[in-house]
Amino acid sequence: MNRLSNTDILAMQFLEQAQRFNANVELIKVLKSRTYSIGEANVLVRASSEGNRRYFFGINYLTVEEISNLDNPFIAFICGSTDKIVIIPAKIFFKYLPQISHDRNGEYKINI
């Protein structure tokens, strides 16, 4: 039996909340990422269940490249609970990519 991770649970809770505001929520195939069409936006959902005051997120450069090709892209960073979510237009994130550290495999490292 597959057990859901804490980040999977947070992502599901976020999607449940999104459905309450807009009935159109559907998964978009963007590599292996959690990317959804929510209303008129395309949202990459990243969740971090661990952390007290700081939350760590990794985003692969291939995922970044794929979401940059979507219309109206956003990134939702869930910081430990659905009460603490930072949602930013992906275009702002892309603007600051050169300043975000990454590993040799192209995984961007984001701390919130």
All heavy atoms as an XYZ file, in Angstrom:
908
protein
N       0.841     -1.179      0.000
C       0.000      0.000      0.000
C       0.890      1.247      0.000
O       1.780      1.374      0.828
C      -0.888     -0.037      1.238
C      -1.793      1.136      1.363
S      -2.935      0.809      2.721
C      -3.409      2.429      3.112
N       0.653      2.142     -0.916
C       1.426      3.379     -0.965
C       0.915      4.353      0.082
O      -0.281      4.641      0.138
C       1.329      4.029     -2.350
C       2.128      3.279     -3.380
O       3.002      2.506     -3.036
N       1.831      3.504     -4.636
N       1.835      4.855      0.848
C       1.492      5.836      1.866
C       1.867      7.210      1.336
O       2.960      7.392      0.803
C       2.269      5.516      3.141
C       1.878      6.343      4.302
C       2.636      5.874      5.533
N       2.641      6.927      6.490
C       1.864      6.953      7.558
N       1.061      5.954      7.792
N       1.907      7.951      8.396
N       0.974      8.180      1.475
C       1.244      9.526      0.984
C       2.262     10.229      1.875
O       2.205     10.114      3.095
C      -0.045     10.354      0.940
C      -1.099      9.914     -0.060
C      -2.348     10.770      0.098
C      -0.578     10.002     -1.473
N       3.151     10.961      1.239
C       4.117     11.758      1.997
C       3.415     13.005      2.537
O       2.322     13.366      2.093
C       5.280     12.170      1.095
O       4.834     13.113      0.137
N       4.068     13.661      3.487
C       3.513     14.901      4.033
C       3.356     15.950      2.941
O       2.379     16.698      2.938
C       4.403     15.440      5.156
C       4.304     14.594      6.402
O       3.339     13.864      6.601
N       5.304     14.680      7.251
N       4.303     16.007      2.012
C       4.194     17.001      0.938
C       3.045     16.661     -0.006
O       2.364     17.566     -0.497
C       5.514     17.151      0.162
O       5.902     15.890     -0.366
C       6.609     17.704      1.049
N       2.798     15.368     -0.249
C       1.642     14.975     -1.067
C       0.338     15.403     -0.401
O      -0.580     15.895     -1.057
C       1.618     13.469     -1.301
C       2.697     12.991     -2.245
O       3.158     13.784     -3.095
O       3.088     11.812     -2.123
N       0.263     15.217      0.898
C      -0.940     15.598      1.650
C      -1.151     17.104      1.575
O      -2.266     17.581      1.340
C      -0.851     15.110      3.110
C      -0.916     13.571      3.135
C      -1.955     15.714      3.970
C      -0.545     12.946      4.471
N      -0.070     17.878      1.758
C      -0.186     19.341      1.665
C      -0.652     19.767      0.278
O      -1.512     20.651      0.145
C       1.155     20.004      1.986
C       1.571     20.021      3.444
C       3.014     20.505      3.566
C       0.637     20.899      4.250
N      -0.110     19.150     -0.749
C      -0.514     19.487     -2.113
C      -1.990     19.171     -2.339
O      -2.719     19.968     -2.938
C       0.360     18.755     -3.122
N      -2.445     18.036     -1.832
C      -3.854     17.665     -1.970
C      -4.758     18.654     -1.238
O      -5.811     19.047     -1.750
C      -4.087     16.247     -1.451
C      -3.549     15.175     -2.379
S      -3.700     13.486     -1.727
C      -5.347     13.434     -1.099
N      -4.356     19.082     -0.051
C      -5.141     20.065      0.700
C      -5.221     21.389     -0.056
O      -6.277     22.025     -0.097
C      -4.534     20.276      2.084
C      -4.697     19.092      3.004
C      -3.915     19.242      4.307
O      -3.045     20.101      4.444
N      -4.213     18.387      5.268
N      -4.104     21.798     -0.663
C      -4.084     23.021     -1.458
C      -5.065     22.909     -2.622
O      -5.842     23.830     -2.886
C      -2.670     23.291     -1.971
C      -2.589     24.398     -2.976
C      -2.626     25.722     -2.567
C      -2.485     24.128     -4.336
C      -2.555     26.751     -3.499
C      -2.414     25.145     -5.260
C      -2.446     26.463     -4.839
N      -5.052     21.783     -3.306
C      -5.948     21.591     -4.450
C      -7.413     21.564     -4.027
O      -8.277     22.083     -4.735
C      -5.577     20.319     -5.207
C      -4.207     20.366     -5.871
C      -3.845     19.003     -6.431
C      -4.159     21.437     -6.948
N      -7.685     20.986     -2.863
C      -9.052     20.995     -2.337
C      -9.522     22.429     -2.090
O     -10.657     22.783     -2.402
C      -9.144     20.174     -1.057
C      -9.038     18.684     -1.284
C      -8.884     17.891      0.002
O      -8.933     18.476      1.120
O      -8.697     16.658     -0.093
N      -8.635     23.256     -1.534
C      -8.983     24.661     -1.319
C      -9.194     25.381     -2.643
O     -10.114     26.175     -2.786
C      -7.901     25.374     -0.510
C      -7.897     25.017      0.937
C      -6.861     25.799      1.728
O      -6.000     26.468      1.173
N      -6.938     25.705      3.043
N      -8.338     25.101     -3.617
C      -8.472     25.736     -4.938
C      -9.801     25.353     -5.577
O     -10.443     26.201     -6.207
C      -7.303     25.334     -5.834
N     -10.229     24.115     -5.405
C     -11.495     23.677     -5.978
C     -12.680     24.402     -5.358
O     -13.688     24.615     -6.025
C     -11.662     22.167     -5.812
C     -10.775     21.385     -6.754
C     -10.860     19.897     -6.529
O     -11.118     19.427     -5.417
N     -10.626     19.135     -7.584
N     -12.556     24.803     -4.118
C     -13.638     25.556     -3.482
C     -13.822     26.932     -4.125
O     -14.907     27.479     -4.130
C     -13.369     25.724     -1.985
C     -13.607     24.462     -1.210
C     -13.484     24.697      0.275
N     -12.801     23.533      0.832
C     -11.803     23.571      1.677
N     -11.353     24.712      2.130
N     -11.262     22.465      2.109
N     -12.728     27.488     -4.660
C     -12.792     28.797     -5.312
C     -13.092     28.686     -6.799
O     -13.629     29.594     -7.399
C     -11.479     29.568     -5.125
C     -11.259     30.010     -3.719
C     -10.351     29.346     -2.902
C     -11.968     31.065     -3.197
C     -10.151     29.742     -1.593
C     -11.780     31.473     -1.894
C     -10.864     30.810     -1.083
N     -12.680     27.579     -7.407
C     -12.859     27.409     -8.840
C     -12.942     25.915     -9.131
O     -12.019     25.184     -8.850
C     -11.686     28.049     -9.584
C     -11.911     28.064    -11.071
O     -12.454     27.123    -11.642
N     -11.507     29.129    -11.703
N     -14.025     25.483     -9.734
C     -14.245     24.058     -9.968
C     -13.285     23.450    -10.987
O     -13.135     22.245    -11.033
C     -15.684     23.825    -10.418
N     -12.642     24.272    -11.796
C     -11.759     23.747    -12.835
C     -10.334     23.584    -12.320
O      -9.536     24.503    -12.374
C     -11.756     24.679    -14.053
C     -13.113     24.769    -14.690
O     -13.872     23.814    -14.673
N     -13.435     25.925    -15.233
N     -10.026     22.407    -11.817
C      -8.671     22.074    -11.378
C      -8.313     20.751    -12.043
O      -8.991     19.753    -11.834
C      -8.577     21.924     -9.841
C      -7.198     21.432     -9.431
C      -8.911     23.234     -9.152
N      -7.285     20.778    -12.884
C      -6.872     19.530    -13.520
C      -5.362     19.452    -13.656
O      -4.687     20.457    -13.840
C      -7.553     19.327    -14.867
C      -7.212     20.348    -15.911
C      -7.974     20.104    -17.207
O      -9.162     20.445    -17.250
O      -7.352     19.571    -18.144
N      -4.860     18.238    -13.544
C      -3.431     17.980    -13.639
C      -2.962     18.214    -15.067
O      -3.618     17.823    -16.020
C      -3.137     16.535    -13.226
C      -1.683     16.075    -13.270
C      -0.852     16.847    -12.250
C      -1.604     14.582    -13.003
N      -1.812     18.872    -15.194
C      -1.160     19.076    -16.482
C       0.114     18.242    -16.454
O       0.839     18.255    -15.464
C      -0.762     20.550    -16.697
C      -1.964     21.459    -16.639
C      -0.034     20.723    -18.015
C      -1.585     22.927    -16.679
N       0.404     17.561    -17.514
C       1.632     16.763    -17.544
C       2.816     17.665    -17.851
O       2.996     18.123    -18.972
C       1.535     15.659    -18.578
C       2.739     14.755    -18.544
C       2.553     13.537    -19.380
C       3.843     12.752    -19.297
N       3.668     11.355    -19.228
N       3.598     17.967    -16.835
C       4.841     18.723    -16.974
C       5.901     17.902    -16.254
O       6.039     17.989    -15.040
C       4.742     20.142    -16.377
C       6.077     20.848    -16.454
C       3.672     20.958    -17.085
N       6.554     17.045    -17.022
C       7.523     16.109    -16.465
C       6.878     15.368    -15.303
O       5.793     14.840    -15.435
C       8.811     16.837    -16.088
C       9.476     17.599    -17.243
C      10.626     18.448    -16.740
C       9.947     16.648    -18.321
N       7.527     15.337    -14.141
C       6.952     14.649    -12.981
C       6.485     15.651    -11.923
O       6.309     15.297    -10.775
C       7.988     13.703    -12.371
C       8.359     12.565    -13.276
C       9.380     11.677    -12.605
C       9.779     10.540    -13.515
N      10.776      9.668    -12.889
N       6.289     16.885    -12.321
C       5.945     17.921    -11.352
C       4.458     17.925    -11.037
O       3.651     17.348    -11.762
C       6.355     19.293    -11.885
O       5.502     19.663    -12.957
N       4.125     18.612     -9.966
C       2.729     18.854     -9.606
C       2.320     20.169    -10.260
O       2.405     21.222     -9.642
C       2.585     18.977     -8.095
C       2.819     17.728     -7.314
C       2.542     18.037     -5.832
N       2.935     16.946     -5.001
C       3.947     16.986     -4.140
N       4.663     18.076     -4.012
N       4.239     15.944     -3.405
N       1.885     20.106    -11.492
C       1.453     21.309    -12.197
C      -0.008     21.132    -12.584
O      -0.388     20.106    -13.143
C       2.319     21.565    -13.447
O       3.687     21.631    -13.051
C       1.940     22.876    -14.112
N      -0.801     22.156    -12.278
C      -2.242     22.073    -12.466
C      -2.759     23.301    -13.197
O      -2.240     24.405    -13.026
C      -2.955     21.983    -11.103
C      -2.586     20.750    -10.349
C      -1.459     20.722     -9.540
C      -3.342     19.600    -10.458
C      -1.094     19.574     -8.855
C      -2.984     18.441     -9.767
C      -1.862     18.443     -8.982
O      -1.499     17.304     -8.308
N      -3.802     23.080    -13.968
C      -4.568     24.177    -14.526
C      -5.623     24.492    -13.471
O      -6.436     23.631    -13.115
C      -5.221     23.743    -15.836
O      -6.089     24.748    -16.295
N      -5.568     25.708    -12.950
C      -6.533     26.145    -11.940
C      -7.145     27.432    -12.457
O      -6.493     28.473    -12.510
C      -5.863     26.371    -10.566
C      -5.193     25.085    -10.077
C      -6.887     26.875     -9.551
C      -4.418     25.233     -8.777
N      -8.398     27.346    -12.850
C      -9.045     28.515    -13.447
C      -8.326     28.916    -14.709
O      -8.109     28.107    -15.605
N      -7.894     30.166    -14.764
C      -7.196     30.701    -15.935
C      -5.676     30.636    -15.787
O      -4.957     31.160    -16.624
C      -7.622     32.162    -16.159
C      -9.105     32.337    -16.415
C      -9.556     31.660    -17.691
O      -8.817     31.727    -18.698
O     -10.643     31.061    -17.675
N      -5.194     30.020    -14.713
C      -3.749     29.978    -14.446
C      -3.226     28.545    -14.520
O      -3.983     27.583    -14.398
C      -3.454     30.556    -13.070
N      -1.938     28.436    -14.728
C      -1.231     27.158    -14.644
C      -0.291     27.266    -13.458
O       0.532     28.178    -13.405
C      -0.474     26.885    -15.940
C      -1.430     26.668    -17.085
O      -2.224     25.745    -17.056
N      -1.381     27.524    -18.087
N      -0.443     26.362    -12.498
C       0.235     26.502    -11.212
C       1.112     25.288    -10.923
O       0.629     24.154    -10.879
C      -0.789     26.681    -10.064
C      -0.082     26.897     -8.740
C      -1.745     27.826    -10.371
N       2.403     25.551    -10.724
C       3.332     24.541    -10.230
C       3.219     24.564     -8.712
O       3.428     25.606     -8.086
C       4.769     24.860    -10.655
C       5.865     24.000    -10.030
C       5.744     22.544    -10.471
C       7.239     24.555    -10.376
N       2.857     23.432     -8.114
C       2.667     23.347     -6.668
C       3.885     22.677     -6.051
O       4.224     21.545     -6.372
C       1.388     22.545     -6.321
C       1.223     22.432     -4.811
C       0.168     23.190     -6.963
N       4.565     23.404     -5.164
C       5.715     22.888     -4.424
C       5.343     22.920     -2.951
O       4.775     23.904     -2.480
C       6.966     23.743     -4.666
C       7.353     23.882     -6.122
C       7.686     22.574     -6.799
N       8.802     21.954     -6.125
C       9.048     20.649     -6.146
N       8.268     19.836     -6.776
N      10.084     20.163     -5.512
N       5.655     21.847     -2.231
C       5.294     21.773     -0.818
C       6.499     21.368      0.012
O       7.295     20.535     -0.395
C       4.164     20.758     -0.616
N       6.610     22.005      1.171
C       7.646     21.670      2.138
C       6.956     21.466      3.473
O       6.329     22.384      3.997
C       8.683     22.787      2.235
O       9.641     22.481      3.218
N       7.055     20.257      4.000
C       6.376     19.966      5.262
C       7.275     20.200      6.453
O       6.813     20.282      7.576
C       5.878     18.520      5.278
O       6.969     17.631      5.184
N       8.571     20.281      6.209
C       9.501     20.431      7.313
C      10.012     21.857      7.389
O      10.069     22.570      6.409
C      10.664     19.461      7.146
C      10.203     18.024      7.192
C      11.345     17.056      7.044
O      12.498     17.445      7.246
O      11.055     15.901      6.721
N      10.383     22.232      8.588
C      10.905     23.569      8.808
C      10.121     24.237      9.905
O       8.944     23.966     10.083
N      10.790     25.091     10.618
C      10.123     25.826     11.686
C       9.846     27.231     11.191
O       8.711     27.656     11.131
C      10.998     25.827     12.934
C      10.297     26.409     14.126
O       9.110     26.698     14.077
N      11.036     26.590     15.193
N      10.883     27.899     10.792
C      10.732     29.247     10.256
C      11.247     29.334      8.827
O      11.070     30.331      8.162
C      11.483     30.239     11.133
C      10.881     30.343     12.502
C      11.571     31.415     13.284
N      10.964     31.476     14.601
C      11.548     31.969     15.638
N      12.769     32.438     15.553
N      10.933     31.997     16.788
N      11.933     28.284      8.368
C      12.490     28.263      7.019
C      12.030     26.988      6.325
O      12.024     25.920      6.913
C      14.011     28.294      7.068
C      14.539     29.525      7.803
C      16.008     29.583      7.741
N      16.331     30.262      6.480
C      17.529     30.367      5.990
N      18.543     29.831      6.599
N      17.742     31.013      4.872
N      11.673     27.132      5.070
C      11.195     26.001      4.288
C      12.042     25.894      3.034
O      12.326     26.888      2.373
C       9.719     26.180      3.951
C       8.880     26.211      5.199
C       8.624     27.407      5.848
C       8.398     25.036      5.758
C       7.894     27.434      7.025
C       7.669     25.052      6.930
C       7.421     26.255      7.558
O       6.709     26.270      8.720
N      12.434     24.654      2.700
C      13.306     24.404      1.558
C      12.498     23.825      0.398
O      11.669     22.944      0.591
C      14.416     23.434      1.935
C      15.209     22.972      0.757
C      16.171     23.796      0.197
C      14.966     21.738      0.186
C      16.898     23.382     -0.914
C      15.686     21.313     -0.913
C      16.645     22.149     -1.467
N      12.765     24.337     -0.806
C      12.128     23.844     -2.017
C      13.200     23.657     -3.082
O      14.094     24.480     -3.216
C      11.105     24.857     -2.547
C      10.033     25.192     -1.565
C      10.202     26.237     -0.668
C       8.864     24.459     -1.521
C       9.215     26.551      0.247
C       7.875     24.763     -0.605
C       8.046     25.808      0.281
N      13.094     22.595     -3.835
C      13.964     22.381     -4.979
C      13.124     22.350     -6.239
O      12.042     21.760     -6.245
N      13.601     23.011     -7.273
C      12.900     22.989     -8.557
C      13.936     22.710     -9.639
O      14.906     23.446     -9.790
C      12.183     24.317     -8.863
C      11.144     24.630     -7.789
C      11.522     24.255    -10.241
C      10.419     25.950     -8.002
N      13.711     21.658    -10.392
C      14.617     21.263    -11.450
C      14.536     22.234    -12.626
O      13.459     22.721    -12.964
C      14.268     19.844    -11.908
C      15.248     19.306    -12.902
O      15.171     19.644    -14.074
N      16.164     18.478    -12.429
N      15.672     22.491    -13.261
C      15.708     23.438    -14.382
C      14.816     22.985    -15.540
O      14.263     23.821    -16.261
C      17.139     23.671    -14.863
C      17.709     22.555    -15.721
C      17.684     22.647    -17.103
C      18.260     21.413    -15.139
C      18.197     21.623    -17.888
C      18.772     20.402    -15.913
C      18.735     20.497    -17.287
O      19.228     19.496    -18.063
N      14.636     21.669    -15.721
C      13.747     21.191    -16.782
C      12.292     21.548    -16.493
O      11.542     21.927    -17.398
C      13.893     19.676    -16.960
C      15.234     19.199    -17.499
C      15.332     17.684    -17.428
C      15.452     19.693    -18.915
N      11.901     21.464    -15.230
C      10.553     21.863    -14.840
C      10.368     23.354    -15.066
O       9.334     23.788    -15.581
C      10.289     21.507    -13.363
O      10.471     20.107    -13.182
C       8.891     21.903    -12.934
N      11.375     24.144    -14.698
C      11.318     25.594    -14.919
C      11.143     25.888    -16.396
O      10.313     26.717    -16.787
C      12.593     26.285    -14.366
C      12.680     27.722    -14.822
C      12.623     26.199    -12.848
N      11.894     25.197    -17.226
C      11.796     25.405    -18.668
C      10.399     25.046    -19.185
O       9.822     25.770    -19.997
C      12.849     24.560    -19.379
C      12.966     24.831    -20.855
C      14.122     24.071    -21.469
O      15.252     24.194    -20.963
O      13.863     23.347    -22.447
N       9.844     23.956    -18.699
C       8.518     23.524    -19.135
C       7.429     24.508    -18.699
O       6.554     24.836    -19.494
C       8.201     22.130    -18.590
C       8.989     21.032    -19.253
C       8.569     20.783    -20.687
O       7.371     20.821    -20.987
O       9.464     20.537    -21.513
N       7.467     24.961    -17.446
C       6.406     25.873    -17.010
C       6.543     27.245    -17.647
O       5.557     27.963    -17.772
C       6.286     25.979    -15.472
C       7.510     26.590    -14.833
C       5.926     24.657    -14.858
C       7.331     26.925    -13.364
N       7.748     27.587    -18.086
C       7.904     28.884    -18.759
C       7.172     28.902    -20.095
O       6.873     29.970    -20.620
C       9.385     29.219    -18.962
O       9.956     28.382    -19.951
N       6.858     27.729    -20.633
C       6.135     27.638    -21.899
C       4.618     27.634    -21.727
O       3.886     27.628    -22.709
C       6.557     26.374    -22.660
C       7.991     26.455    -23.119
O       8.461     27.484    -23.564
N       8.708     25.348    -22.987
N       4.140     27.626    -20.492
C       2.708     27.625    -20.229
C       2.155     29.044    -20.208
O       2.871     29.995    -19.889
C       2.415     26.951    -18.884
C       2.809     25.494    -18.743
C       2.583     25.032    -17.304
C       2.036     24.631    -19.723
N       0.888     29.179    -20.507
C       0.216     30.473    -20.390
C      -0.082     30.764    -18.925
O      -0.511     29.871    -18.183
C      -1.107     30.468    -21.170
C      -0.900     30.399    -22.669
O       0.148     30.875    -23.146
O      -1.787     29.863    -23.356
N       0.144     31.994    -18.520
C      -0.198     32.477    -17.181
C       0.314     31.547    -16.072
O      -0.460     31.078    -15.237
C      -1.713     32.669    -17.079
C      -2.094     33.631    -15.984
O      -1.298     34.440    -15.531
N      -3.334     33.549    -15.549
N       1.641     31.288    -16.021
C       2.175     30.367    -15.015
C       2.414     31.031    -13.654
O       2.818     32.192    -13.568
C       3.501     29.925    -15.626
C       3.950     31.104    -16.426
C       2.677     31.730    -16.958
N       2.162     30.262    -12.610
C       2.405     30.673    -11.230
C       3.112     29.534    -10.516
O       3.052     28.385    -10.944
C       1.088     30.971    -10.501
C       0.455     32.261    -10.908
C      -0.289     32.342    -12.074
C       0.605     33.400    -10.136
C      -0.878     33.536    -12.460
C       0.022     34.596    -10.507
C      -0.722     34.660    -11.674
N       3.746     29.859     -9.390
C       4.329     28.847     -8.527
C       3.755     29.048     -7.133
O       3.774     30.164     -6.600
C       5.871     28.926     -8.483
C       6.445     28.832     -9.893
C       6.434     27.817     -7.589
C       7.928     29.086     -9.981
N       3.225     27.963     -6.560
C       2.688     28.003     -5.201
C       3.652     27.247     -4.298
O       3.917     26.063     -4.504
C       1.306     27.358     -5.155
N       4.214     27.965     -3.324
C       5.108     27.368     -2.335
C       4.316     27.181     -1.041
O       3.961     28.160     -0.389
C       6.313     28.270     -2.074
C       7.226     28.439     -3.256
C       7.178     29.589     -4.028
C       8.149     27.457     -3.595
C       8.023     29.764     -5.111
C       8.999     27.618     -4.680
C       8.931     28.773     -5.440
N       4.041     25.930     -0.679
C       3.309     25.634      0.552
C       4.341     25.453      1.657
O       5.181     24.563      1.590
C       2.456     24.367      0.406
C       1.521     24.489     -0.796
C       1.669     24.099      1.688
C       0.816     23.191     -1.162
N       4.266     26.305      2.658
C       5.265     26.344      3.734
C       4.733     25.674      4.995
O       4.328     26.330      5.959
C       5.668     27.787      4.019
S       6.379     28.637      2.607
N       4.687     24.352      4.981
C       4.327     23.602      6.177
C       2.849     23.381      6.399
O       2.456     22.424      7.038
N       1.999     24.277      5.904
C       0.552     24.104      6.019
C      -0.119     24.978      4.964
O       0.497     25.892      4.414
C       0.050     24.483      7.415
O      -0.214     25.859      7.512
N      -1.381     24.681      4.725
C      -2.101     25.475      3.725
C      -2.481     26.854      4.265
O      -3.059     27.652      3.543
C      -3.351     24.732      3.220
O      -4.157     24.355      4.330
C      -2.948     23.500      2.415
N      -2.142     27.118      5.508
C      -2.313     28.464      6.057
C      -1.148     29.375      5.681
O      -1.223     30.581      5.861
C      -2.427     28.422      7.582
C      -3.689     27.724      8.052
O      -4.686     27.733      7.305
O      -3.670     27.162      9.155
N      -0.047     28.766      5.188
C       1.158     29.526      4.844
C       1.587     29.161      3.421
O       2.348     28.224      3.221
C       2.286     29.237      5.834
C       1.977     29.648      7.257
C       3.148     29.404      8.177
C       3.217     27.931      8.506
N       4.270     27.598      9.454
N       1.038     29.887      2.461
C       1.344     29.631      1.052
C       1.806     30.933      0.409
O       1.178     31.973      0.578
C       0.121     29.101      0.295
C      -0.387     27.803      0.930
C       0.456     28.872     -1.184
C      -1.696     27.310      0.355
N       2.895     30.849     -0.328
C       3.380     31.981     -1.113
C       3.122     31.627     -2.573
O       3.613     30.612     -3.062
C       4.893     32.223     -0.890
C       5.394     33.347     -1.780
C       5.173     32.517      0.573
N       2.323     32.447     -3.248
C       2.038     32.228     -4.662
C       2.610     33.406     -5.430
O       2.277     34.551     -5.139
C       0.530     32.109     -4.933
C      -0.048     30.936     -4.137
C       0.262     31.938     -6.432
C      -1.559     30.800     -4.232
N       3.490     33.095     -6.382
C       4.107     34.171     -7.163
C       3.942     33.897     -8.654
O       3.929     32.730     -9.076
C       5.603     34.352     -6.827
C       6.411     33.111     -7.197
C       5.827     34.728     -5.385
C       7.906     33.332     -7.168
N       3.824     34.947     -9.439
C       3.843     34.753    -10.890
C       5.199     34.151    -11.273
O       6.247     34.616    -10.823
C       3.690     36.157    -11.458
C       3.086     36.962    -10.340
C       3.618     36.349     -9.071
N       5.182     33.115    -12.080
C       6.420     32.440    -12.462
C       7.367     33.381    -13.201
O       8.585     33.229    -13.107
C       6.108     31.210    -13.303
N       6.830     34.360    -13.898
C       7.691     35.295    -14.633
C       8.603     36.071    -13.684
O       9.739     36.385    -14.034
C       6.853     36.231    -15.488
C       6.207     35.493    -16.637
C       5.382     36.374    -17.520
C       4.729     35.492    -18.560
N       4.232     36.178    -19.687
N       8.125     36.354    -12.486
C       8.980     37.018    -11.491
C      10.064     36.051    -11.035
O      11.233     36.414    -10.917
C       8.143     37.525    -10.296
C       7.253     38.678    -10.759
C       9.041     37.966     -9.139
C       6.274     39.164     -9.723
N       9.684     34.806    -10.795
C      10.654     33.778    -10.415
C      11.725     33.642    -11.498
O      12.918     33.611    -11.200
C       9.924     32.453    -10.186
C      10.823     31.311     -9.821
C      11.329     31.191     -8.540
C      11.152     30.343    -10.756
C      12.155     30.134     -8.191
C      11.967     29.279    -10.419
C      12.470     29.177     -9.128
N      11.318     33.575    -12.758
C      12.267     33.427    -13.867
C      13.247     34.594    -13.916
O      14.426     34.406    -14.206
C      11.549     33.328    -15.214
C      10.557     32.207    -15.312
C       9.430     32.342    -16.096
C      10.739     31.013    -14.624
C       8.505     31.314    -16.203
C       9.817     29.973    -14.720
C       8.697     30.135    -15.515
N      12.766     35.777    -13.610
C      13.605     36.975    -13.639
C      14.783     36.851    -12.671
O      15.880     37.338    -12.941
C      12.749     38.197    -13.287
C      13.475     39.503    -13.269
C      12.509     40.627    -12.926
C      13.228     41.933    -12.732
N      12.302     43.019    -12.393
N      14.553     36.185    -11.539
C      15.578     36.078    -10.504
C      16.358     34.763    -10.541
O      17.211     34.528     -9.688
C      14.949     36.284     -9.119
C      14.523     37.712     -8.916
C      13.207     38.104     -9.108
C      15.457     38.692     -8.576
C      12.828     39.434     -8.959
C      15.084     40.015     -8.418
C      13.774     40.369     -8.613
O      13.403     41.683     -8.465
N      16.108     33.906    -11.512
C      16.823     32.630    -11.595
C      18.346     32.760    -11.535
O      18.992     31.973    -10.853
C      16.423     31.859    -12.853
C      15.145     31.054    -12.753
C      14.858     30.362    -14.078
C      15.199     30.050    -11.633
N      18.948     33.741    -12.232
C      20.409     33.840    -12.167
C      20.949     34.072    -10.748
O      22.111     33.790    -10.475
C      20.735     35.027    -13.073
C      19.566     35.138    -13.992
C      18.379     34.699    -13.180
N      20.112     34.582     -9.855
C      20.543     34.872     -8.493
C      20.232     33.726     -7.517
O      20.601     33.794     -6.353
C      19.868     36.151     -8.001
C      20.240     37.355     -8.840
C      19.392     38.559     -8.489
O      18.926     38.699     -7.369
N      19.182     39.425     -9.465
N      19.559     32.679     -7.993
C      19.179     31.559     -7.129
C      20.223     30.462     -7.265
O      20.585     30.067     -8.371
C      17.778     31.036     -7.505
C      16.728     32.131     -7.304
C      17.424     29.804     -6.670
C      15.343     31.764     -7.796
N      20.698     29.962     -6.133
C      21.716     28.918     -6.184
C      21.126     27.617     -6.714
O      19.931     27.352     -6.588
C      22.335     28.703     -4.799
O      21.383     28.159     -3.923
N      21.994     26.832     -7.335
C      21.568     25.542     -7.864
C      22.733     24.568     -7.785
O      23.893     24.960     -7.687
C      21.071     25.670     -9.311
C      22.078     26.261    -10.246
N      23.050     25.515    -10.857
C      22.269     27.537    -10.647
C      23.792     26.299    -11.617
N      23.340     27.540    -11.502
N      22.399     23.290     -7.818
C      23.454     22.285     -7.775
C      23.894     21.932     -9.193
O      23.365     22.453    -10.169
C      23.010     21.056     -6.974
C      21.844     20.316     -7.600
O      21.565     20.490     -8.806
O      21.190     19.540     -6.874
N      24.846     21.043     -9.307
C      25.395     20.722    -10.623
C      24.395     19.979    -11.512
O      24.588     19.874    -12.713
C      26.687     19.926    -10.483
C      26.467     18.562     -9.906
C      27.753     17.791     -9.884
N      27.485     16.438     -9.435
C      28.180     15.777     -8.569
N      29.240     16.336     -8.026
N      27.855     14.570     -8.221
N      23.316     19.454    -10.922
C      22.282     18.778    -11.698
C      21.187     19.733    -12.165
O      20.213     19.303    -12.774
C      21.660     17.653    -10.886
C      22.654     16.582    -10.558
O      23.479     16.214    -11.384
N      22.612     16.078     -9.335
N      21.333     21.013    -11.855
C      20.361     21.998    -12.294
C      19.154     22.124    -11.405
O      18.116     22.629    -11.825
N      19.267     21.702    -10.162
C      18.176     21.833     -9.203
C      18.327     23.163     -8.471
O      19.323     23.380     -7.778
C      18.216     20.672     -8.208
C      17.104     20.706     -7.185
C      15.914     19.848     -7.581
O      15.861     19.339     -8.703
O      15.023     19.721     -6.747
N      17.365     24.058     -8.682
C      17.380     25.342     -7.983
C      16.994     25.129     -6.530
O      16.088     24.361     -6.223
C      16.441     26.352     -8.654
C      16.932     26.791     -9.989
C      16.459     26.221    -11.153
C      17.913     27.780    -10.097
C      16.931     26.616    -12.395
C      18.392     28.186    -11.336
C      17.896     27.600    -12.474
O      18.366     27.974    -13.702
N      17.679     25.826     -5.633
C      17.465     25.692     -4.199
C      16.808     26.965     -3.665
O      17.393     28.037     -3.713
C      18.791     25.470     -3.467
C      19.643     24.345     -4.041
C      18.952     23.020     -3.948
C      19.837     21.913     -4.480
N      19.189     20.638     -4.512
N      15.595     26.835     -3.175
C      14.834     27.991     -2.693
C      14.538     27.785     -1.217
O      14.037     26.752     -0.805
C      13.512     28.153     -3.478
C      13.814     28.390     -4.972
C      12.681     29.292     -2.944
C      13.502     27.240     -5.818
N      14.863     28.786     -0.419
C      14.530     28.795      0.998
C      13.547     29.938      1.256
O      13.795     31.060      0.854
C      15.772     28.999      1.871
C      16.614     27.753      1.920
O      16.193     26.751      2.464
N      17.794     27.825      1.334
N      12.460     29.609      1.909
C      11.483     30.645      2.278
C      11.362     30.606      3.785
O      11.233     29.557      4.378
C      10.114     30.392      1.613
C      10.250     30.504      0.082
C       9.060     31.349      2.132
C       8.991     30.239     -0.684
